[in-house]
Amino acid sequence: MNNFICEQCGEIDHIVFDGYGFGDRLMEGVEFTLSSNGEVEAKGGWDNSNYLKQFNKEIWLTRAKSHISGYDIGYCPKCGEDIYSEEGFEAK
């Protein structure tokens, strides 16, 4: 589905993106991951975060998936390098 290549780290199995793009200041600084198979999750797990526990998980994950689908930039979880996609990313 998604093929992520970092110039420094080579092929990686997921990218990271910030929640600000779809949640403004409410999700600013909350990192989400997109795996190569299209799965989206809050980095570190939704249930492991005292901050995220107060929000409706399904609504915010749906917004995250909608945001990253067709979006063309994320970053490498290992080195922080920007990862681009000419076609846009796909989330399921």
PANUMI-409946 format. One line per 2 residues: number of its first residue (from 1); their letters; for each residue z, y, x of N, C-alpha, C, O. Coordinates in Angstrom, 1 decimal. Layout:
NUM) a) Z,Y,X,Z,Y,X,Z,Y,X,Z,Y,X ~ ...
END
This chain:
1) mn) 0.0,-1.2,0.8,0.0,0.0,0.0,0.0,1.3,0.9,-1.0,2.0,0.8 ~ 1.1,1.5,1.6,1.2,2.6,2.6,1.2,2.1,4.0,1.8,1.1,4.3
3) nf) 0.5,2.8,4.9,0.5,2.4,6.3,1.0,3.6,7.0,0.3,4.6,7.1 ~ 2.1,3.5,7.6,2.7,4.6,8.3,2.6,4.4,9.8,3.1,3.4,10.4
5) ic) 2.0,5.4,10.5,1.9,5.3,12.0,2.4,6.6,12.5,2.0,7.7,12.2 ~ 3.4,6.5,13.4,4.0,7.6,14.1,3.4,7.6,15.5,3.3,6.6,16.2
7) eq) 3.0,8.8,15.9,2.4,8.9,17.3,3.3,8.5,18.4,2.9,8.0,19.4 ~ 4.6,8.7,18.2,5.6,8.3,19.2,6.1,6.9,19.1,6.3,6.2,20.1
9) cg) 6.3,6.5,17.9,7.0,5.2,17.6,6.0,4.1,17.2,6.4,2.9,17.2 ~ 4.8,4.4,16.9,3.9,3.4,16.5,4.0,3.1,15.0,4.4,4.0,14.2
11) ei) 3.8,1.9,14.6,3.8,1.5,13.1,5.3,1.5,12.7,6.1,0.8,13.4 ~ 5.6,2.1,11.6,7.0,2.1,11.0,6.9,1.6,9.6,5.9,1.7,8.9
13) dh) 8.0,1.1,9.1,8.0,0.5,7.8,8.4,1.4,6.6,8.2,1.1,5.5 ~ 8.8,2.6,7.0,9.1,3.6,5.9,9.1,5.0,6.5,9.2,5.2,7.7
15) iv) 9.0,6.0,5.6,9.1,7.4,6.0,10.3,8.0,5.2,10.8,7.4,4.3 ~ 10.7,9.2,5.7,11.8,9.9,5.0,11.2,11.2,4.5,10.4,11.9,5.2
17) fd) 11.7,11.7,3.4,11.4,13.0,2.8,12.6,13.6,2.2,13.5,12.9,1.7 ~ 12.6,14.9,2.2,13.8,15.7,1.7,13.6,15.9,0.2,12.5,16.1,-0.3
19) gy) 14.8,15.9,-0.6,14.8,16.1,-2.0,14.5,17.5,-2.5,14.4,17.7,-3.7 ~ 14.5,18.4,-1.5,14.2,19.8,-1.9,12.9,20.0,-2.7,12.9,20.9,-3.6
21) gf) 11.9,19.3,-2.3,10.6,19.5,-2.9,10.5,19.2,-4.4,9.6,19.7,-5.1 ~ 11.5,18.4,-4.9,11.5,18.2,-6.4,12.8,18.5,-7.0,12.9,18.5,-8.3
23) gd) 13.8,18.7,-6.2,15.2,19.0,-6.8,15.7,20.3,-6.4,16.9,20.6,-6.7 ~ 14.9,21.2,-5.7,15.4,22.5,-5.3,16.7,22.4,-4.5,16.9,21.4,-3.8
25) rl) 17.6,23.3,-4.7,18.8,23.3,-4.0,19.8,22.2,-4.4,20.6,21.8,-3.6 ~ 19.6,21.6,-5.5,20.4,20.5,-6.0,20.3,19.3,-5.1,21.2,18.6,-4.9
27) me) 19.0,19.0,-4.7,18.7,17.9,-3.9,18.4,18.2,-2.4,17.9,17.4,-1.6 ~ 18.5,19.5,-2.1,18.2,19.9,-0.7,19.1,19.2,0.3,20.4,19.1,0.1
29) gv) 18.6,18.6,1.3,19.3,17.9,2.3,19.6,16.4,2.0,20.0,15.7,2.8 ~ 19.3,16.0,0.7,19.4,14.6,0.4,18.1,13.9,0.8,17.0,14.3,0.4
31) ef) 18.2,13.0,1.7,17.0,12.3,2.2,16.7,11.1,1.4,17.5,10.3,1.0 ~ 15.4,10.9,1.1,14.8,9.8,0.4,13.9,9.0,1.3,13.3,9.6,2.2
33) tl) 13.7,7.8,1.1,12.8,7.0,1.8,11.7,6.4,1.0,11.9,6.1,-0.2 ~ 10.5,6.3,1.5,9.4,5.6,0.9,9.0,4.5,1.8,8.6,4.7,3.0
35) ss) 9.1,3.3,1.3,8.7,2.1,2.1,7.2,1.8,2.1,6.5,2.4,1.2 ~ 6.7,1.0,3.0,5.3,0.7,3.0,4.8,0.0,1.8,3.7,0.1,1.4
37) ng) 5.7,-0.6,1.0,5.4,-1.3,-0.2,5.5,-0.4,-1.4,5.3,-0.8,-2.6 ~ 5.9,0.9,-1.2,5.9,1.9,-2.3,7.3,2.1,-2.9,7.4,2.9,-3.9
39) ev) 8.3,1.4,-2.5,9.6,1.6,-3.0,10.2,2.9,-2.5,10.1,3.3,-1.4 ~ 10.9,3.6,-3.5,11.6,4.9,-3.1,13.1,4.7,-3.4,13.5,4.1,-4.4
41) ea) 13.9,5.1,-2.4,15.3,5.0,-2.5,16.0,6.2,-1.8,15.4,6.8,-0.9 ~ 17.2,6.5,-2.3,18.0,7.5,-1.5,18.4,6.9,-0.2,18.9,5.8,-0.2
43) kg) 18.2,7.6,0.9,18.6,7.1,2.2,20.1,6.9,2.2,20.9,7.7,1.9 ~ 20.5,5.7,2.6,21.9,5.3,2.7,22.4,4.7,1.4,23.5,4.2,1.3
45) gw) 21.6,4.7,0.3,21.9,4.1,-1.0,22.6,5.1,-1.9,23.5,5.9,-1.5 ~ 22.1,5.1,-3.1,22.6,6.0,-4.2,24.1,5.8,-4.4,24.8,6.8,-4.5
47) dn) 24.5,4.6,-4.5,25.9,4.3,-4.9,26.9,4.5,-3.7,28.1,4.5,-3.9 ~ 26.4,4.7,-2.5,27.2,5.0,-1.4,27.5,6.4,-1.1,28.2,6.8,-0.2
49) sn) 26.9,7.3,-2.0,27.1,8.7,-1.8,27.9,9.3,-2.9,27.6,9.2,-4.1 ~ 29.1,9.9,-2.6,29.9,10.6,-3.6,29.1,11.7,-4.3,29.3,11.9,-5.5
51) yl) 28.3,12.4,-3.5,27.5,13.5,-4.1,26.5,12.9,-5.2,26.4,13.5,-6.3 ~ 25.7,11.9,-4.8,24.7,11.4,-5.7,25.2,10.7,-6.9,24.6,10.6,-7.9
53) kq) 26.4,10.1,-6.8,27.0,9.3,-7.9,27.1,10.2,-9.2,27.1,9.6,-10.3 ~ 27.2,11.5,-9.1,27.4,12.3,-10.3,26.1,12.6,-11.0,26.1,13.1,-12.1
55) fn) 24.9,12.2,-10.5,23.6,12.4,-11.1,23.1,11.1,-11.7,23.4,10.0,-11.2 ~ 22.2,11.3,-12.6,21.5,10.1,-13.2,20.5,9.6,-12.2,19.5,10.2,-11.9
57) ke) 20.7,8.4,-11.7,19.9,7.8,-10.7,18.5,7.6,-11.1,17.6,7.9,-10.3 ~ 18.2,7.1,-12.3,16.9,6.8,-12.8,16.0,8.1,-12.9,14.9,8.1,-12.5
59) iw) 16.6,9.1,-13.4,15.9,10.4,-13.5,15.5,10.9,-12.2,14.3,11.3,-12.0 ~ 16.4,11.0,-11.2,16.1,11.6,-9.9,15.2,10.7,-9.1,14.4,11.2,-8.3
61) lt) 15.3,9.4,-9.2,14.4,8.5,-8.5,13.0,8.6,-9.1,12.0,8.6,-8.3 ~ 12.9,8.8,-10.4,11.6,9.0,-11.0,11.0,10.3,-10.5,9.8,10.4,-10.2
63) ra) 11.8,11.4,-10.4,11.3,12.6,-9.9,10.9,12.5,-8.4,9.9,13.1,-8.0 ~ 11.6,11.7,-7.6,11.3,11.5,-6.2,9.9,10.8,-6.1,9.1,11.1,-5.3
65) ks) 9.8,9.7,-6.9,8.5,9.0,-6.9,7.3,9.9,-7.3,6.3,9.8,-6.7 ~ 7.5,10.6,-8.3,6.4,11.5,-8.8,6.1,12.5,-7.7,4.9,12.8,-7.5
67) hi) 7.1,13.1,-7.0,6.9,14.0,-6.0,6.1,13.5,-4.8,5.1,14.1,-4.3 ~ 6.5,12.3,-4.3,5.9,11.7,-3.1,4.6,11.1,-3.4,3.7,11.0,-2.4
69) sg) 4.3,10.7,-4.6,3.0,10.1,-4.9,1.9,11.2,-4.8,2.0,12.2,-5.5 ~ 1.0,11.0,-3.9,-0.1,12.0,-3.7,0.3,13.1,-2.7,-0.5,13.8,-2.3
71) yd) 1.6,13.1,-2.3,2.0,14.1,-1.3,1.5,13.6,0.1,1.2,12.4,0.2 ~ 1.4,14.4,1.0,0.7,14.0,2.3,1.6,14.2,3.5,1.0,14.1,4.6
73) ig) 2.9,14.4,3.4,3.7,14.5,4.6,5.1,14.0,4.4,5.7,14.2,3.3 ~ 5.6,13.3,5.4,7.0,12.8,5.4,7.4,12.8,6.9,6.6,13.4,7.7
75) yc) 8.5,12.2,7.3,8.8,12.1,8.7,9.3,10.8,9.1,9.8,10.0,8.3 ~ 9.2,10.5,10.4,9.6,9.3,11.0,11.1,9.2,11.0,11.8,10.1,11.5
77) pk) 11.6,8.0,10.6,13.1,7.9,10.6,13.7,7.7,12.0,14.9,7.8,12.2 ~ 12.8,7.3,12.9,13.3,7.1,14.3,13.4,8.3,15.1,14.4,8.6,15.8
79) cg) 12.3,9.1,15.1,12.2,10.3,16.0,12.0,11.6,15.3,12.2,12.7,16.0 ~ 11.8,11.6,14.0,11.7,12.8,13.2,10.3,13.5,13.2,10.1,14.5,12.7
81) ed) 9.4,12.8,13.9,8.0,13.3,14.0,7.3,13.3,12.6,7.6,12.4,11.8 ~ 6.5,14.3,12.3,5.9,14.4,11.0,4.9,13.2,10.9,4.2,12.9,11.8
83) iy) 4.8,12.6,9.7,3.8,11.6,9.4,2.9,12.1,8.3,3.4,12.5,7.2 ~ 1.6,12.1,8.5,0.7,12.6,7.6,-0.2,11.5,6.9,-0.3,10.4,7.5
85) se) -0.7,11.8,5.7,-1.6,10.8,5.1,-2.7,11.7,4.5,-2.5,12.6,3.7 ~ -3.9,11.3,4.8,-5.1,12.0,4.3,-5.3,11.8,2.8,-5.7,12.6,2.1
87) eg) -4.9,10.6,2.4,-5.1,10.2,1.0,-3.9,10.5,0.1,-4.0,10.5,-1.1 ~ -2.8,10.8,0.7,-1.5,10.9,0.0,-0.8,9.6,0.0,-1.4,8.5,0.1
89) fe) 0.5,9.6,-0.2,1.3,8.4,-0.3,1.3,7.8,-1.7,1.0,8.5,-2.7 ~ 1.7,6.6,-1.8,1.8,5.9,-3.1,3.2,5.3,-3.3,3.7,4.7,-2.4
91) ak) 3.7,5.6,-4.4,5.1,5.1,-4.8,4.9,4.3,-6.1,4.1,4.6,-6.9 ~ 5.7,3.3,-6.2,5.7,2.5,-7.5,6.9,2.7,-8.3,7.1,2.1,-9.4
END
